[in-house]
Amino acid sequence: MTYPSDPMTPRLPWLREATTLRVGGPVSVWAEAGAEWALVGAVRAADHDRRPVLVLGAGSNLFASDSPFDGVVVRDGRRGVRAEARTAADPRGGATVDVTAVAGTPWDDLVAWTLDRGLSGLEALSGIPGTVGAAPVQNIGAYGRDVAATLVSVRTWDRALEQVAVLSAQDLGLGYRTSAIKRSILEPGSGPAGGRAWGPTGRWVVLEATFALSESGMSAPVRYAELAHRLGVGIGDRAPASAVREAVLALRRSKGMVLDPSDHDTWSAGSFFTNPILPAGVADALLPPHAPRFAAGAGLVKTSAAWLIDHAGFGRGFALPGSGDEAGPRASLSTKHVLALTNRGRATSADIEALARAVRAGVREAFGVDLAPEPVTVGIDL
């Protein structure tokens, strides 16, 4: 079957050329979508051919095997943001504005666009790599804020019903780094995709996302202690939204979490493991008294994956013995932040996988806690 493609840039035959971890093998079919018809058409064609589909944005939350991907990669090259004033007042004073962004728009471009127009609500999410389309799938978050706080709805292509569908934030069942879309990745497909799992892209392909933002120069309440300290405000206070953005970008750069091609600490998929959420009784039994604990609702406790990794003996820059040569390791934990697994320039997917498994096993042995990987995987079962 012919796969619609609206060429934006030269086709890339290897996933390693389109992911921030810079690993990943060759693909069978690569389609560039510069328009919605091309994106939907390529996904439909793949589903009717019963072939796996990977809709790709910036590749910043993807860990792909170096083995060939016998499926269809559709890269969303679309861009665009628009705003429409609401009639309802914002509780902070001033108007609420609905901002709708096309899924292929780089996330940080959207954040900058909103702040340039005096709209606040996304400032704490500055510097997160990736695209708008991935944001609600992952319910991205940082520094005490996540997408669920402002997301109104997403306009999607429903692969099961083969039609456009609008899902509200409530429909998405947003949780900590998860959504109905992400959970659908491992669920059995239906419609033209058949009975196999939907993955590596879920049932719904995000076309646009809409956020409710405040027409205000002041930020949302600052909830993260490190950020509040940097800004010189108290927890729950507000600060100029532009100052919050600059403080967040500075903090992220200090941890190697702002992409820089010349810095191998940023050759990563960001935080590789999510913070474990445990029943309170389990947390009391497994975690030492001085381990971080944060209330997560309904008798649940969130702890810090970074703390667990560090205290299990995996410090910054940790690399497996024998995983490199005189030039250094091929893969290691970031030298700035233990949550990031990094490609030091010559890593294979097997190098990253071995490091991830070693860290998970070490934390399990030390604390009895299983760390859950955050990135979407292709051809790898962690």
BELFENTA-V763910 format. One record per backbone hydrogen bond with DSSP energy under -0.5 kcal/mol. CO is the residue of the C=O (numbers start at 1). NH is the residue of the N-H. Records with the same first field share a line. If there is no record, write none. Layout:
# BELFENTA-V763910
CO = NH, NH
This chain:
# BELFENTA-V763910
2 = 4
5 = 7
9 = 8
11 = 13
13 = 27
14 = 17
15 = 18
19 = 22
24 = 16
25 = 15
26 = 69
29 = 73
31 = 75
32 = 6, 34
33 = 77
35 = 39
36 = 40
37 = 41
38 = 42
39 = 43
40 = 44
41 = 45
42 = 46
43 = 47
44 = 48
45 = 49
46 = 51
47 = 50
52 = 72
53 = 201
54 = 56, 74
56 = 76
59 = 20, 21, 62
61 = 376
62 = 64
63 = 378
65 = 25
67 = 25
68 = 70
69 = 28, 71
71 = 29, 73
72 = 54, 74
73 = 31, 75
74 = 56, 76
75 = 33, 77
80 = 102
82 = 100
84 = 98
88 = 96
90 = 93
94 = 90
95 = 215
96 = 86
97 = 99, 213
98 = 84, 100
99 = 211
100 = 82
101 = 209
102 = 105
103 = 133
105 = 132
106 = 110
107 = 111
108 = 112
109 = 113
110 = 114
111 = 115
112 = 116
113 = 117
114 = 117, 119
115 = 118
118 = 216
120 = 214
122 = 125
123 = 126
125 = 128
130 = 107
131 = 134, 135
132 = 135, 136
133 = 137
134 = 138
135 = 139, 140
139 = 177
140 = 147
142 = 145
143 = 223
145 = 142
146 = 149
147 = 150, 151
150 = 212
152 = 169
153 = 210
154 = 156, 167
155 = 207, 208
156 = 158, 165
157 = 159, 205
158 = 162, 163
163 = 158
165 = 156, 167
167 = 154
168 = 172
169 = 174
170 = 173
172 = 180
175 = 177, 178
178 = 175
179 = 183
180 = 184
181 = 185
182 = 185
183 = 186
184 = 187, 198
185 = 199
187 = 198
190 = 193
191 = 194
193 = 196
196 = 189
198 = 201
203 = 159, 205
204 = 206
205 = 157
207 = 103
208 = 155
209 = 101
210 = 152, 153
211 = 99, 213
213 = 97
214 = 120, 216
217 = 241
221 = 223
222 = 236
223 = 225
224 = 228
225 = 229
226 = 230
227 = 231
228 = 232, 233
234 = 237
237 = 222
239 = 219
240 = 243, 244
241 = 245
242 = 246
243 = 247
244 = 248
245 = 249
246 = 250
247 = 251
248 = 252
249 = 253
250 = 254
251 = 255
252 = 255, 257
253 = 256
260 = 263
262 = 264
263 = 266
264 = 267
266 = 268
267 = 343
270 = 269
272 = 374
276 = 278, 303
278 = 301
279 = 283
280 = 284
281 = 285
282 = 286
283 = 287
288 = 291
294 = 302
297 = 300
299 = 280
300 = 296
301 = 278
302 = 294
303 = 305
304 = 308
305 = 309
306 = 310
307 = 311
308 = 312
309 = 312, 314
310 = 313
313 = 315
315 = 318
318 = 333
320 = 323
323 = 330
325 = 328
328 = 325
330 = 344, 347
332 = 342
334 = 317
337 = 334, 340
339 = 272, 341
340 = 334, 342
341 = 269
342 = 332, 344
348 = 352
349 = 353
350 = 354
351 = 355
352 = 356
353 = 357
354 = 358
355 = 359
356 = 360
357 = 361
358 = 362
359 = 363
360 = 364
361 = 365
362 = 366
363 = 367, 368, 369
364 = 368
369 = 371
371 = 373
372 = 274
376 = 63
378 = 65
380 = 382
